[in-house]
């Protein structure tokens, strides 16, 4: 592909936009950039669904990376098997300054984690810490605290 200029956003399909906004904005700390509802027109053309109707939001992390959340009002969708080992399952990794404090705060809020913070003991990120957690739809997220320099 010639002329690639960067990444604009990553998108996740969610079952309830309001619930996902509460998670990604209020608990994870992303900034809400815009929220809107769209149907038909270019949305139908680009998705390939003639009856496309979505509620959507863009959130931004420090550094400018955007996460788009899509809730399909129509057509109705099913739940994908997003276990990390399955082909096509996404995960987004968020950088944090203090993973232990973030872990405690998220646990108090009832967020489901796979483990407490785990120290990276080999490779380029040795000395850092990471953990996997699940968003309200069961999609895997990662928190990562880079090694101290």
C-alpha positions as a Markdown table, in Angstrom:
| # | Residue | x | y | z |
|---|---|---|---|---|
| 1 | Unk | 0.0 | 0.0 | 0.0 |
| 2 | Unk | 1.6 | 3.3 | -1.0 |
| 3 | Unk | 0.9 | 6.5 | 0.7 |
| 4 | Unk | 0.1 | 5.2 | 4.2 |
| 5 | Unk | 0.0 | 8.2 | 6.5 |
| 6 | Unk | -0.8 | 6.7 | 9.9 |
| 7 | Unk | -3.5 | 5.2 | 12.0 |
| 8 | Unk | -6.7 | 7.1 | 12.5 |
| 9 | Unk | -8.6 | 4.8 | 14.9 |
| 10 | Unk | -9.3 | 1.3 | 16.1 |
| 11 | Unk | -13.0 | 0.3 | 16.4 |
| 12 | Unk | -14.8 | -2.2 | 18.7 |
| 13 | Unk | -18.4 | -3.3 | 18.3 |
| 14 | Unk | -20.1 | -3.1 | 21.6 |
| 15 | Unk | -23.6 | -4.2 | 22.8 |
| 16 | Unk | -24.4 | -1.0 | 24.8 |
| 17 | Unk | -22.7 | 2.3 | 24.0 |
| 18 | Unk | -23.6 | 4.0 | 27.3 |
| 19 | Unk | -22.2 | 1.1 | 29.3 |
| 20 | Unk | -19.0 | 1.0 | 27.3 |
| 21 | Unk | -18.6 | 4.8 | 27.6 |
| 22 | Unk | -18.8 | 4.4 | 31.3 |
| 23 | Unk | -16.1 | 1.8 | 31.2 |
| 24 | Unk | -13.6 | 3.4 | 28.7 |
| 25 | Unk | -14.2 | 7.0 | 29.7 |
| 26 | Unk | -14.9 | 6.9 | 33.4 |
| 27 | Unk | -12.8 | 3.8 | 34.4 |
| 28 | Unk | -10.0 | 3.6 | 31.9 |
| 29 | Unk | -9.7 | 7.4 | 31.5 |
| 30 | Unk | -10.1 | 8.0 | 27.7 |
| 31 | Unk | -11.4 | 11.4 | 26.7 |
| 32 | Unk | -14.7 | 11.5 | 24.8 |
| 33 | Unk | -14.1 | 13.3 | 21.5 |
| 34 | Unk | -17.5 | 12.8 | 19.9 |
| 35 | Unk | -20.7 | 10.8 | 20.2 |
| 36 | Unk | -23.3 | 10.5 | 17.5 |
| 37 | Unk | -26.0 | 8.3 | 15.9 |
| 38 | Unk | -26.0 | 7.5 | 12.1 |
| 39 | Unk | -28.1 | 5.5 | 9.7 |
| 40 | Unk | -28.1 | 4.8 | 6.0 |
| 41 | Unk | -26.1 | 6.9 | 3.6 |
| 42 | Unk | -22.4 | 6.4 | 3.5 |
| 43 | Unk | -22.6 | 4.2 | 6.6 |
| 44 | Unk | -24.8 | 1.7 | 4.8 |
| 45 | Unk | -22.4 | 1.8 | 1.8 |
| 46 | Unk | -19.2 | 1.4 | 3.8 |
| 47 | Unk | -20.5 | -1.4 | 6.1 |
| 48 | Unk | -22.4 | -3.3 | 3.4 |
| 49 | Unk | -25.6 | -3.3 | 5.5 |
| 50 | Unk | -28.4 | -1.4 | 3.7 |
| 51 | Unk | -30.2 | -0.9 | 7.0 |
| 52 | Unk | -27.1 | 0.2 | 9.0 |
| 53 | Unk | -28.0 | 2.2 | 12.0 |
| 54 | Unk | -25.4 | 2.8 | 14.7 |
| 55 | Unk | -24.7 | 4.7 | 17.9 |
| 56 | Unk | -21.0 | 5.6 | 18.0 |
| 57 | Unk | -18.4 | 7.4 | 19.9 |
| 58 | Unk | -14.7 | 8.3 | 19.5 |
| 59 | Unk | -12.5 | 8.4 | 22.6 |
| 60 | Unk | -8.9 | 9.5 | 22.7 |
| 61 | Unk | -6.0 | 8.3 | 24.8 |
| 62 | Unk | -3.1 | 10.6 | 25.7 |
| 63 | Unk | -0.8 | 10.7 | 22.7 |
| 64 | Unk | -3.7 | 10.9 | 20.3 |
| 65 | Unk | -4.7 | 7.3 | 19.6 |
| 66 | Unk | -8.5 | 7.0 | 19.0 |
| 67 | Unk | -10.8 | 4.2 | 20.0 |
| 68 | Unk | -14.2 | 4.1 | 18.2 |
| 69 | Unk | -17.1 | 2.3 | 19.8 |
| 70 | Unk | -19.9 | 1.1 | 17.6 |
| 71 | Unk | -23.3 | -0.1 | 18.9 |
| 72 | Unk | -25.3 | -1.6 | 16.0 |
| 73 | Unk | -29.0 | -0.7 | 16.4 |
| 74 | Unk | -29.6 | -2.4 | 13.0 |
| 75 | Unk | -28.8 | -4.9 | 11.8 |
| 76 | Unk | -28.9 | -6.9 | 15.0 |
| 77 | Unk | -25.6 | -8.8 | 15.7 |
| 78 | Unk | -24.6 | -11.7 | 17.7 |
| 79 | Unk | -21.8 | -12.1 | 20.3 |
| 80 | Unk | -18.4 | -13.1 | 18.9 |
| 81 | Unk | -16.1 | -15.5 | 20.7 |
| 82 | Unk | -13.3 | -12.9 | 21.6 |
| 83 | Unk | -11.2 | -15.2 | 23.7 |
| 84 | Unk | -7.6 | -14.0 | 23.2 |
| 85 | Unk | -6.5 | -17.3 | 21.6 |
| 86 | Unk | -9.1 | -17.0 | 18.8 |
| 87 | Unk | -8.2 | -15.7 | 15.4 |
| 88 | Unk | -9.5 | -12.2 | 15.0 |
| 89 | Unk | -9.9 | -11.5 | 18.7 |
| 90 | Unk | -8.7 | -7.9 | 19.4 |
| 91 | Unk | -7.0 | -6.5 | 22.4 |
| 92 | Unk | -6.0 | -2.9 | 23.1 |
| 93 | Unk | -3.0 | -2.1 | 25.3 |
| 94 | Unk | -3.2 | 1.0 | 27.4 |
| 95 | Unk | -0.1 | 2.5 | 29.0 |
| 96 | Unk | -0.3 | 3.4 | 32.7 |
| 97 | Unk | 2.1 | 5.1 | 35.0 |
| 98 | Unk | 1.2 | 3.0 | 38.1 |
| 99 | Unk | -0.3 | -0.4 | 37.2 |
| 100 | Unk | -0.7 | -1.5 | 40.8 |
| 101 | Unk | -2.9 | 1.6 | 41.6 |
| 102 | Unk | -4.8 | 1.2 | 38.4 |
| 103 | Unk | -5.4 | -2.5 | 39.3 |
| 104 | Unk | -6.7 | -1.7 | 42.8 |
| 105 | Unk | -9.0 | 1.1 | 41.4 |
| 106 | Unk | -10.4 | -1.2 | 38.7 |
| 107 | Unk | -11.0 | -4.1 | 41.1 |
| 108 | Unk | -12.9 | -1.8 | 43.5 |
| 109 | Unk | -15.1 | -0.8 | 40.5 |
| 110 | Unk | -15.8 | -4.5 | 39.8 |
| 111 | Unk | -13.8 | -4.9 | 36.6 |
| 112 | Unk | -12.9 | -8.5 | 35.8 |
| 113 | Unk | -9.1 | -9.0 | 35.5 |
| 114 | Unk | -7.3 | -12.2 | 34.4 |
| 115 | Unk | -4.6 | -11.6 | 37.0 |
| 116 | Unk | -3.0 | -9.0 | 39.2 |
| 117 | Unk | -0.1 | -7.1 | 37.6 |
| 118 | Unk | 2.5 | -9.5 | 36.4 |
| 119 | Unk | 6.2 | -8.5 | 36.1 |
| 120 | Unk | 7.7 | -9.0 | 32.6 |
| 121 | Unk | 10.7 | -11.2 | 33.3 |
| 122 | Unk | 12.2 | -11.6 | 29.8 |
| 123 | Unk | 12.7 | -9.7 | 26.6 |
| 124 | Unk | 12.6 | -6.0 | 25.6 |
| 125 | Unk | 10.0 | -5.1 | 28.2 |
| 126 | Unk | 11.8 | -6.9 | 31.1 |
| 127 | Unk | 11.1 | -5.0 | 34.3 |
| 128 | Unk | 7.7 | -3.7 | 33.1 |
| 129 | Unk | 4.3 | -4.9 | 34.4 |
| 130 | Unk | 1.2 | -6.0 | 32.5 |
| 131 | Unk | -2.2 | -7.4 | 33.1 |
| 132 | Unk | -5.3 | -8.4 | 31.0 |
| 133 | Unk | -8.8 | -7.3 | 31.9 |
| 134 | Unk | -12.2 | -7.6 | 30.3 |
| 135 | Unk | -14.5 | -4.8 | 29.2 |
| 136 | Unk | -18.2 | -5.0 | 29.8 |
| 137 | Unk | -18.6 | -7.2 | 26.6 |
| 138 | Unk | -15.8 | -9.5 | 27.5 |
| 139 | Unk | -13.3 | -7.9 | 25.1 |
| 140 | Unk | -9.7 | -8.2 | 26.4 |
| 141 | Unk | -7.8 | -5.1 | 27.3 |
| 142 | Unk | -4.3 | -4.9 | 28.5 |
| 143 | Unk | -2.7 | -2.4 | 30.9 |
| 144 | Unk | 1.1 | -2.0 | 30.6 |
| 145 | Unk | 3.6 | -0.2 | 32.7 |
| 146 | Unk | 6.9 | 0.1 | 30.9 |
| 147 | Unk | 10.1 | -0.7 | 32.7 |
| 148 | Unk | 11.7 | 2.1 | 34.6 |
| 149 | Unk | 14.7 | 3.5 | 32.9 |
